[in-house]
Amino acid sequence: MEYSQTIPLNGSVEYVVKYLSFAVNKILYERGIYPEEKFTERNIFGFTRKFVDIPEILEYLNHFFSQLSVWLLKEEVDRVVLVIGSIRQNQDLERWQFQINTRTQSVAMSTENVNSEVHGIDAQINSCITTMIPLEELCSFNLIVYANTQCDTPQNWHECNEHYISNAEECILKSVSTPCHEVNLAFCYKQL
């Protein structure tokens, strides 16, 4: 399937949400947030990857990505952040930031181009994670959306702090492009 200048915004939003779901699940799996047996394999972007298979977490993620799609279609989001924190210490350890830029003009590209960029990010995430110290304590995660202050916020959503990590190591990774969006990934982590 070839993307063209006429691809609507919703096709690009679908790809962005699919990519973010892929990246969040990959990070949760690779960082050991849940035991390996709590993940199942799915084919996405041309390769098999692990996705969390815990009903409560699936419900949370599905709700999150569904609302994110609504906001992206209205161009009300510019960032999504995955925060991993120590439960025992009540301290943020990692912050994975996905900066979402909406293009003023759609760009033609093929699914092969998008898949190739995702494969590149996948390799970079692997490379970064292998250099990090394993998380040996019980951790949790939180997803944060940076949305327009005028957007409609669901009743069960609330504002939170930005979860910045002081004195952190920082790394900027490649971006992923769709016809209407560019998603840049950066992360920082606390040296343990």
C-alpha positions in Angstrom: 0.0 0.0 0.0 1.4 3.4 -1.0 0.7 6.5 1.0 0.1 9.5 -1.2 -0.5 13.2 -0.8 -4.2 12.4 -0.4 -3.9 10.2 2.7 -6.2 11.7 5.3 -5.1 12.7 8.7 -6.8 9.7 10.3 -4.6 7.3 8.4 -1.5 9.0 9.7 -3.0 9.1 13.3 -3.7 5.4 13.1 0.0 4.7 12.2 1.2 7.0 15.0 -1.0 5.3 17.6 0.1 1.9 16.3 3.8 3.0 16.6 3.3 4.4 20.1 1.6 1.2 21.3 4.4 -0.9 19.8 7.1 1.3 21.5 5.4 1.4 24.9 4.9 -2.4 24.9 8.5 -3.0 23.7 9.9 -0.8 26.5 7.6 -2.5 29.2 8.8 -5.9 28.0 12.5 -5.1 27.5 12.7 -3.3 30.9 11.0 -6.2 32.7 8.1 -4.2 34.1 6.1 -7.4 34.1 7.2 -11.1 34.0 7.8 -12.5 30.5 4.8 -14.9 30.8 2.5 -11.8 31.0 3.3 -10.9 27.4 2.0 -12.4 24.2 3.4 -12.2 20.6 1.9 -10.1 17.9 3.0 -9.3 14.4 3.4 -5.6 13.8 5.4 -3.5 11.4 6.7 -6.7 9.7 8.1 -8.4 12.8 6.9 -10.3 15.8 7.0 -8.4 19.1 5.8 -8.9 22.7 2.7 -7.1 23.9 1.4 -7.0 27.5 -1.4 -9.5 28.1 -2.7 -8.5 31.5 -6.5 -7.6 31.3 -6.3 -4.5 33.6 -3.2 -3.2 31.7 -4.7 -3.9 28.3 -7.9 -2.0 29.3 -5.7 0.9 30.5 -3.6 1.0 27.3 -6.7 0.5 25.0 -8.4 3.4 26.7 -5.3 5.6 26.6 -4.6 5.0 22.9 -8.3 5.4 22.0 -8.4 8.9 23.7 -5.0 9.7 22.2 -6.4 9.0 18.7 -9.2 11.5 19.3 -6.8 14.2 20.4 -4.4 13.5 17.5 -7.2 13.9 15.0 -8.0 17.3 16.5 -4.3 18.1 16.5 -4.5 18.7 20.3 -1.4 16.6 21.4 2.3 17.4 21.0 3.8 14.8 23.4 3.3 11.4 25.0 5.6 10.4 27.9 6.2 6.9 29.3 7.5 7.1 32.9 8.9 4.1 34.7 9.3 4.4 38.4 10.3 2.5 41.5 7.4 1.4 43.6 9.4 1.0 46.8 11.3 4.3 46.5 8.4 6.2 44.9 11.0 7.6 42.5 11.0 8.0 38.7 13.8 6.1 37.0 13.1 6.5 33.3 11.3 8.9 31.1 10.6 8.0 27.4 9.3 11.1 25.5 7.6 10.9 22.2 7.4 14.4 20.7 4.6 14.5 18.1 4.9 17.1 15.3 2.0 17.6 12.9 3.1 18.5 9.4 1.5 21.6 7.9 1.4 19.7 4.6 1.1 15.9 4.0 4.1 14.1 2.6 3.9 11.1 0.3 5.5 7.9 1.7 5.1 4.1 1.5 4.3 1.7 4.4 7.8 0.3 3.6 9.3 3.6 4.5 7.4 3.9 7.8 8.2 0.2 8.6 11.9 0.8 7.9 12.0 3.8 10.3 10.2 1.7 13.0 12.8 -1.0 12.5 15.5 1.6 13.0 13.9 2.8 16.2 13.5 -0.7 17.4 17.2 -1.4 16.9 18.1 1.9 18.8 15.8 1.1 21.7 17.4 -2.4 21.9 20.9 -0.8 21.9 20.0 1.8 24.6 18.3 -0.8 26.8 21.3 -3.2 26.6 23.6 -0.5 27.9 21.3 0.4 30.9 21.4 -1.3 34.3 18.6 -3.8 34.6 15.7 -2.7 36.8 16.0 -5.1 39.7 13.2 -3.7 41.8 9.4 -3.7 41.4 8.5 -0.9 39.0 5.3 0.7 37.6 4.6 2.9 34.7 2.5 5.9 33.8 1.6 7.4 30.5 1.3 11.2 30.3 -0.2 13.2 27.4 0.8 16.8 26.8 -2.5 18.1 25.3 -3.9 21.5 24.4 -5.4 23.1 27.5 -8.6 23.7 25.5 -9.2 20.0 24.7 -12.0 18.0 26.1 -10.6 15.8 28.9 -12.4 12.6 30.0 -13.7 12.7 33.5 -11.3 10.0 34.8 -8.2 11.7 33.5 -6.3 14.2 35.6 -3.3 16.6 35.5 0.0 15.4 36.9 3.5 16.6 37.4 5.9 16.3 34.4 8.0 13.6 36.0 11.3 15.2 35.1 14.4 13.2 36.3 17.1 15.4 37.7 20.8 14.5 37.0 19.7 12.0 34.4 21.6 10.5 31.4 19.8 11.6 28.3 19.6 10.1 24.8 17.9 11.3 21.6 16.9 8.6 19.1 15.7 8.6 15.5 12.3 9.8 14.5 9.4 8.0 12.8 7.5 9.7 10.0 4.0 9.2 8.7 2.4 11.3 5.9 1.1 13.9 8.4 3.3 13.4 11.5 6.8 13.1 12.7 7.4 11.4 16.1 10.8 12.1 17.8 11.9 9.8 20.6 14.2 10.8 23.5 14.7 9.2 26.9 16.5 9.9 30.1 17.2 7.6 33.0 18.5 7.9 36.5 21.9 6.4 37.0 21.5 3.8 39.7 
